């Protein structure tokens, strides 16, 4: 086993390999070949592929979690947090699928605990805090799953060809962009955050 082979270096190499071959082709054998080691060297650090995927999901999730910046409102914080999470998922091939199939473990759980306490300090109840953050996370993960499952958005020519049969859909796309655009994501996120604000104001009333 190489002396410089560590749990962290294996995860980093696995994420690079993910970008190269995708989740379906990612295997312990291919990862060992990429690192220039034999398979048993990897199993010294990870008992199986699922354990590796769990650690990969942790490495992707942790940078998106954290407290608000100085002076940020809870709306600004959640908005920034969600956009960062989406960019991290999009930055890796099949990134959303890794998150869906992985268990990031206690370190991410501790950061989530911290976020819930921050939401409570902003005036939300424990359950409302958990459900709200969960709704944004699930929305973002699902949105990126859809994005990463599509090879290409419709071309202008394709949209023009569909205009006769689906005029309302085409008009909507021309006005607001495709359903997987950055603007579409931001619109849906704003609906969620605005809804949270309304419920918070109502509960205070």
C-alpha positions as CSV (number, residue, x, y, z in Angstrom):
1,X,0.0,0.0,0.0
2,X,1.3,3.5,-0.9
3,X,2.4,5.4,2.1
4,X,0.6,8.6,1.0
5,X,-2.7,6.7,0.4
6,X,-5.2,8.1,3.0
7,X,-8.9,8.0,3.4
8,X,-9.1,11.7,2.2
9,X,-6.9,11.0,-0.9
10,X,-9.1,8.0,-1.8
11,X,-12.2,10.2,-1.7
12,X,-10.6,12.9,-3.7
13,X,-9.6,10.4,-6.4
14,X,-13.0,8.8,-6.3
15,X,-14.6,12.2,-7.0
16,X,-12.2,12.8,-9.9
17,X,-13.0,9.4,-11.3
18,X,-16.7,10.1,-10.9
19,X,-16.3,13.1,-13.2
20,X,-14.5,11.0,-15.7
21,X,-16.7,7.9,-15.9
22,X,-20.0,8.7,-14.1
23,X,-21.6,6.9,-11.1
24,X,-22.6,3.7,-12.9
25,X,-19.0,3.0,-14.1
26,X,-17.4,3.9,-10.8
27,X,-15.9,0.8,-9.1
28,X,-13.4,0.0,-6.5
29,X,-11.3,-1.8,-9.2
30,X,-11.2,1.3,-11.5
31,X,-10.4,3.5,-8.5
32,X,-7.5,1.2,-7.5
33,X,-6.2,1.4,-11.1
34,X,-6.4,5.2,-11.1
35,X,-4.5,5.3,-7.8
36,X,-1.9,2.7,-9.0
37,X,-2.6,0.3,-6.2
38,X,-4.2,-3.1,-5.7
39,X,-7.8,-3.5,-4.6
40,X,-6.9,-4.5,-1.0
41,X,-5.2,-1.2,-0.5
42,X,-8.6,0.5,-0.9
43,X,-10.4,-1.9,1.4
44,X,-8.0,-0.9,4.1
45,X,-9.8,2.4,4.1
46,X,-13.3,1.5,2.9
47,X,-15.0,-1.8,3.5
48,X,-17.1,-1.5,0.3
49,X,-18.3,0.8,-2.4
50,X,-21.3,2.0,-0.4
51,X,-19.0,3.2,2.4
52,X,-17.0,5.1,-0.1
53,X,-20.1,6.7,-1.6
54,X,-21.1,7.7,1.9
55,X,-17.8,9.5,2.4
56,X,-18.1,11.1,-1.1
57,X,-21.5,12.5,-0.2
58,X,-20.1,13.9,3.0
59,X,-17.3,15.6,1.1
60,X,-19.8,17.2,-1.2
61,X,-22.3,18.2,1.4
62,X,-20.2,19.7,4.1
63,X,-19.0,22.8,2.2
64,X,-22.7,23.8,1.6
65,X,-23.5,23.8,5.3
66,X,-22.7,26.6,7.8
67,X,-23.9,29.6,9.7
68,X,-25.1,32.9,8.2
69,X,-22.6,35.6,7.4
70,X,-22.5,38.7,9.5
71,X,-25.6,40.7,8.9
72,X,-27.4,38.1,6.7
73,X,-31.1,37.7,7.2
74,X,-32.3,34.1,7.3
75,X,-33.8,34.6,3.8
76,X,-30.4,35.7,2.4
77,X,-28.6,32.8,4.3
78,X,-30.9,30.1,3.0
79,X,-30.9,31.5,-0.5
80,X,-27.1,31.6,-0.6
81,X,-26.9,28.2,1.0
82,X,-29.2,26.6,-1.6
83,X,-27.4,28.1,-4.6
84,X,-24.1,26.9,-3.2
85,X,-25.5,23.4,-2.7
86,X,-26.8,23.4,-6.3
87,X,-23.5,24.6,-7.7
88,X,-21.6,21.8,-5.7
89,X,-24.0,19.1,-7.1
90,X,-23.7,20.5,-10.6
91,X,-19.9,20.6,-10.2
92,X,-19.7,16.8,-10.1
93,X,-20.9,14.4,-12.7
94,X,-24.0,12.6,-11.3
95,X,-23.5,14.7,-8.1
96,X,-27.2,14.6,-7.2
97,X,-27.3,10.8,-7.5
98,X,-24.3,10.5,-5.2
99,X,-26.1,12.5,-2.6
100,X,-29.4,10.5,-3.0
101,X,-27.5,7.2,-2.6
102,X,-25.2,8.2,0.2
103,X,-25.3,8.5,4.0
104,X,-23.0,11.4,4.9
105,X,-22.7,10.5,8.5
106,X,-22.4,12.3,11.9
107,X,-20.3,15.2,10.9
108,X,-23.0,16.5,8.5
109,X,-25.6,15.7,11.2
110,X,-23.8,17.9,13.6
111,X,-23.7,20.8,11.1
112,X,-27.4,20.3,10.5
113,X,-28.0,20.4,14.2
114,X,-26.3,23.8,14.2
115,X,-28.4,25.0,11.4
116,X,-31.6,24.1,13.1
117,X,-30.5,26.0,16.2
118,X,-29.8,29.0,14.0
119,X,-33.3,28.8,12.5
120,X,-34.8,28.6,16.0
121,X,-32.9,31.8,16.9
122,X,-34.5,33.4,13.9
123,X,-37.9,32.7,15.3
124,X,-38.8,29.3,13.8
125,X,-39.9,26.2,15.8
126,X,-37.8,23.1,15.7
127,X,-40.1,21.2,13.4
128,X,-40.6,24.1,11.1
129,X,-36.9,24.6,10.9
130,X,-36.3,21.0,10.0
131,X,-39.1,20.8,7.5
132,X,-38.1,24.1,5.8
133,X,-34.4,23.3,5.4
134,X,-35.4,19.8,4.2
135,X,-37.8,21.2,1.7
136,X,-35.1,23.4,0.2
137,X,-32.6,20.6,0.2
138,X,-35.0,18.2,-1.5
139,X,-36.1,20.8,-4.0
140,X,-32.5,21.4,-4.9
141,X,-31.5,17.8,-5.1
142,X,-34.5,16.9,-7.3
143,X,-33.9,19.9,-9.5
144,X,-30.3,18.9,-10.1
145,X,-31.3,15.3,-10.7
146,X,-33.5,16.5,-13.5
147,X,-30.8,18.8,-14.8
148,X,-28.2,16.0,-14.8
149,X,-30.5,13.5,-16.4
150,X,-31.1,15.7,-19.5
151,X,-28.4,15.7,-22.2
152,X,-29.4,19.0,-23.7
153,X,-32.2,21.6,-23.3
154,X,-34.3,22.1,-26.4
155,X,-32.7,24.1,-29.2
156,X,-34.4,27.1,-30.7
157,X,-35.1,25.0,-33.8
158,X,-36.7,22.2,-31.6
159,X,-38.8,24.8,-29.8
160,X,-40.0,26.3,-33.1
161,X,-40.9,22.8,-34.3
162,X,-43.0,22.2,-31.2
163,X,-44.8,25.6,-31.4
164,X,-47.7,24.4,-33.4
165,X,-48.6,21.4,-31.2
166,X,-47.7,23.0,-27.8
167,X,-48.1,26.7,-28.2
168,X,-48.7,27.5,-24.5
169,X,-45.6,25.5,-23.4
170,X,-43.5,27.1,-26.1
171,X,-44.7,30.6,-25.1
172,X,-43.8,29.9,-21.5
173,X,-40.3,28.7,-22.4
174,X,-39.7,31.7,-24.6
175,X,-40.9,34.0,-21.8
176,X,-39.3,32.3,-18.8
177,X,-36.6,30.0,-20.1
178,X,-36.4,26.2,-19.9
179,X,-37.6,24.4,-16.7
180,X,-34.1,23.6,-15.8
181,X,-32.5,27.0,-16.2
182,X,-30.8,29.0,-13.5
183,X,-33.8,31.4,-13.5
184,X,-36.2,28.5,-13.1
185,X,-34.3,27.2,-10.1
186,X,-34.2,30.7,-8.5
187,X,-37.9,31.2,-9.0
188,X,-38.8,28.0,-7.3
189,X,-36.4,28.7,-4.5
190,X,-37.9,32.1,-4.0
191,X,-41.4,30.6,-3.7
192,X,-40.2,28.3,-0.9
193,X,-38.5,31.1,1.0
194,X,-41.4,33.5,0.6
195,X,-43.7,30.7,1.8
196,X,-41.6,30.2,4.9
197,X,-41.7,34.0,5.6
198,X,-45.5,34.0,5.3
199,X,-45.8,31.1,7.7
200,X,-43.4,32.7,10.1
201,X,-45.3,36.0,10.1
202,X,-48.6,34.2,10.5
203,X,-47.4,32.2,13.5
204,X,-46.1,35.4,15.1
205,X,-49.5,37.0,14.5
